[in-house]
């Protein structure tokens, strides 16, 4: 069997920036074990598998370790592939998912806007290894939604964190760290750690902004936010809070087009 494969750098307009995702359009679902093996072989944070679903698409996301519930950059990459290789006339794409509900991607002037759920953080008992595993000063705030949500006083602290991934692997959730932005026009910075999913640090994490946006919108008293993920590759996300939804927008660049033989 021959399957098309695309690798796209998401949340960037520069090749080798942002977060790379693989996208595999399918004509029918493969066995889960085969999709997981393809994700392992690709060895990227996420591989997205997309299948036509009526007027829209169904999307599933796999890390090298397991299938996950929601992924922003691989959804953006999937929309990029549909727009550029399957249906160039499309301006809005609807995705169905297994557990994250229906998602939309709105496309205009090369910008891909994800319509995702609001996952505001809440107070929760802190895992004893969380702060120790992050390896920095004691944070100002720790809450959680799907992920641990850790707030520091400044962006320099977030950039300087050098986590112990062995400890973080045992804290039961992926970890968002964030602080106020320290550059003109940047409202917030973040990093994202997911060793339990085989991803020590994710370069740019759209799904984390389902939690970042409601927190910073309330703290800064503004609904439109510019976000910067300060990983080594880095990425820029244009964000908006819309009630129980968040909009996360970015650009994408094609890196690779090929064929999988399975």
N, C-alpha and C positions, 0 to 999 in steps of 0.2 A: 504493500500500500504506500502511495506517495501522498504526503500532506504538505500544503504550503506553510512556510514559516517566515514570520517577519519579526525583526527585533527593532524596537523603537525606543529612543530616548525621550522620556516624558517630563513635562514641567521644565522645559528648556527650549530655547531656539538655537542652541549651539551643540553640535555633535560632540559626544563624549561628556556632556553635562547631564544634569537631571538624573532620572532614574531609569535604567534600561529594563524593558519588559519584552518578553516573547509573546507573540500572538499566533495562535493556530486556528484558522477557520476550519470547521468540520462540516461534513454532509450528514453525519450521524454520530452519536456519542460513541466514543471508544470505552473499553473497560476502564474503570477507575485506576486499576494498577498500571495500565499502559500510560494513561495521562500523567500519573505520578512519576513513572519512569522517564517520560519525556521531560518533565520539569527538573528531575535530577540531572539528566543529561545536559539540559540547557544551563543549569547552574546559575540562574538569575534569581533575584528576590521573588519574582512571580512569573509564571507562564499562564496566560489567559487562553482558554478554549472557548470559541464562540460558535453558535449554531443558530441558523435562522429559526425564528419562532413567530409564525404569522407575519405581521407587518413589522416586527422587531427582531430581537435577537435574545438568546439565552447566553449568559456568560458564567463561567466557573474559573476560579483562580487557584493555582497550586504553587506553593513554595517548594524548595527541594526536600522539605520534610513532611508536608501535609497540605490538604485542602483548607482554605481559609474562607471566612464569612464575607469579607468585603475588602476590596483593593482599589484605590484611586488611580494610581499611575498606570496600572495594567488596563483599567477601564478606559482611560484616556487613550492609551496606545491602541486598544481595540477599536475605538471610534475613529482614530487616525487611519487605521488599516481599512475599515469599511469605507470611509470617505475617499481615500486615495487609490484603492485597488478594487473595490467592489461596486460602490454606488456613488459616483462623484456628485450627483445632484442632491444628495441628502443634506438637510440642515439640522435635523433633530433625530437622534437615535434613541430608541427605548430598549432597555435591557431588563430581562427578568433574571432573578437570582434564586438560589436555593433558600436563603434565610434572610437576606437583607432587603427584601421587598423589590419593588420596581424602581429602576434608576433611569435617569435621562442624561443625555449629553447633547448640549446645544452648540452648534458650530457656526461661527461667524468670523470672517476675516482672519482665518487661521488660528482663532482662539477656540479652545474646547472647554466648555463650561459643564462641570459635573453637578447634577442635582442629586444630592445625597442626604441621608437622614441626619438630623441633629442628635448628637450623643453627648449631651452636657455631662460634665463630671459631677460626682457626688462624694460626700464624705464616706470613708470606709476604714476599717481597721487596717493598719499598715503591716505588711509582711516584714518580719524582723531583718531580713537580708536586703531589703530594697535600697535603703539609703547607703548602707555599707557597700553594696554592690556597685553603686554609682560612683563611689570613690571621691566625692567632692564634699563641700561644706554641707551642713544641714540645710535642706531647702526651706523656703517660706511656706509651702503648701504641698500636701500630698492628698489627692483624691483619686477616683477611678471611674471609668465607664467600662468599655470593653478592655481598655488598657489602663495601666497605672499612669497617672497624670501628675507630674512633679514640676513645681514652679520654683525657679531661682530668681534672685534679685537682679541679676544683670546678664547680658548676653555673653560677656567674657567668661563667666563661670560655665555656661552651657558649652561654649566652644572648648574649654579646657578639660572637660570631664574625660576621664580615662577609665571606663567601667571594668569591673571584674565580671566577665561574661559567664564564668562558672557559677558565681553567686546569682547573677540575674537569670540564669537558666532555671533556677528553682523558685522564682517568686510568683509563678502562677499566671502571669499576664505579660503581655508586651508592655514596653515602657516608653512614654512620651516625656521628654524634658523640654522645658520652655522658659522664656524670659522675655522682658520687653525688648523691642528692637533697639539697635544702637547706631543705625544709619539713617540718613534722611529718607523719608518715605517708607520706611519699614516699621510696621507696628509691632511685630513679634518675630522671634526666632525660635527654632525648635531643633531637636534631634530625636531619633527613634531607634530603639533597640529591641530586637526580637530573637534572641539566641534560641529560645525554645522552639522557634519555627525554622531554625537553620539560617537565620539572618542576624549576625551580630549587630550590624548597623545598616539600616535601610537608608539609601541616599535621599529620597524624597517620598514622603508618605501621605498620599491624598487622604486616606481614611482617617489618619490621626487628626486631620483638620475638622472632622465631624465633631471632635471634642475641643480642639483648640479654638475654633471660631466662636462657639457660644460663650466660653469662658472669657476670652479677650474682648468680645463685643460688650459684655456686661461690665467688665473692669474698666475699659477705655470709653464706655458710653458712645460707641459708634458701631454701625452695622456693616460698614465697608472697611475691609482690612487688607493690608499688604503683608504677606508672610514670606519669610525666608527660612528654608531648612539649611542649617549650617554644617552639613556633612562635608566630606572631602570633595565630592562632586558638586554639591549644592543645587538648589532649585528655588524657583520663584512661583508663588501661588497667589492669585488674586481672589479674594474671598468676600463673601457676603452672607449675612445671617438673614434668613427669611422664615421666621417662626419655627416650625418644627422641621424645616429643611435648611441645608446649607448649600451655597454655590461655591465651587472651587474651580478656578479657571487657570489654564496654562496652555503652553504650546508644545509641539513635539517635532522630532526630527527622525527620519528613517536612517537606521544604521545598516541593516542587513535584510536581504530577501533571498530565501532559499527553499529547499525541499527536504522534508524528513522522510526517510525510508523505514517503515515499520512492518 
